[in-house]
């Protein structure tokens, strides 16, 4: 099973003042990154001990942040989401170790010579990402209509809404607008721009290239019949 950026964040399951709120999650993310690198953890299935260690080592500060007397009162899912987002954005070791250049396909594809993209400006699609169960893939459904790019996750319980701006040569930008997904709303802020290029338009799927944080990722978007 490929390790990729979406798989990493799935494993990372406010306070006295704004400055402190930022500091505690930055501190936890930094310590988690250092632990992963020190122990040379290369499999996201094995990062749990590092996560547990940073929680135990910082439990006093975490309790203070959440104004909690016991660990049971602390929203560990929220902590995991915030740490996971910061880790993805700021930890070079995690990005370089847990990511590949391709999502949904083992081999990189080249740009199609006779590529036509006009029919892709409207339609229903989906893409797959690994889940906590290595034998099961999560499905995200995508609707493209006019200038809207809507993602629906977790059987429609969460969503992300982006504006799509088409450019020449089968390229487009996605401008983040809003999301109720706990991970995506931590990673993306309103107005963030993600640059995509369509590489292939095949009968059953479309291959995209995303440039994000200085890296290129290939992304397979399947067509819904």
Rosetta blueprint (number, residue, H / E / L):
1 X L
2 X L
3 X L
4 X L
5 X H
6 X H
7 X H
8 X H
9 X H
10 X H
11 X L
12 X L
13 X L
14 X L
15 X L
16 X L
17 X L
18 X H
19 X H
20 X H
21 X H
22 X H
23 X H
24 X H
25 X H
26 X H
27 X H
28 X H
29 X H
30 X H
31 X H
32 X H
33 X H
34 X H
35 X H
36 X H
37 X H
38 X H
39 X L
40 X L
41 X L
42 X L
43 X L
44 X H
45 X H
46 X H
47 X L
48 X H
49 X H
50 X H
51 X H
52 X H
53 X H
54 X H
55 X H
56 X H
57 X H
58 X L
59 X H
60 X H
61 X H
62 X H
63 X H
64 X H
65 X H
66 X H
67 X L
68 X L
69 X L
70 X L
71 X H
72 X H
73 X H
74 X L
75 X L
76 X H
77 X H
78 X H
79 X H
80 X H
81 X H
82 X H
83 X H
84 X H
85 X H
86 X H
87 X H
88 X H
89 X H
90 X H
91 X L
92 X H
93 X H
94 X H
95 X H
96 X H
97 X H
98 X H
99 X L
100 X L
101 X L
102 X E
103 X E
104 X L
105 X L
106 X L
107 X L
108 X L
109 X L
110 X L
111 X L
112 X L
113 X L
114 X L
115 X L
116 X L
117 X L
118 X H
119 X H
120 X H
121 X H
122 X E
123 X E
124 X E
125 X E
126 X E
127 X E
128 X E
129 X E
130 X E
131 X L
132 X L
133 X L
134 X L
135 X L
136 X L
137 X E
138 X E
139 X E
140 X E
141 X E
142 X E
143 X E
144 X E
145 X E
146 X L
147 X L
148 X E
149 X E
150 X E
151 X E
152 X E
153 X E
154 X H
155 X H
156 X H
157 X L
158 X E
159 X E
160 X E
161 X E
162 X E
163 X E
164 X E
165 X E
166 X E
167 X L
168 X L
169 X L
170 X L
171 X E
172 X E
173 X E
174 X E
175 X E
176 X E
177 X E
178 X E
179 X E
180 X L
181 X L
182 X L
183 X L
184 X H
185 X H
186 X H
187 X H
188 X L
189 X L
190 X L
191 X L
192 X L
193 X E
194 X E
195 X E
196 X E
197 X E
198 X E
199 X E
200 X E
201 X E
202 X L
203 X L
204 X L
205 X E
206 X E
207 X E
208 X E
209 X E
210 X E
211 X E
212 X E
213 X L
214 X L
215 X E
216 X E
217 X E
218 X E
219 X E
220 X E
221 X E
222 X E
223 X E
224 X L
225 X L
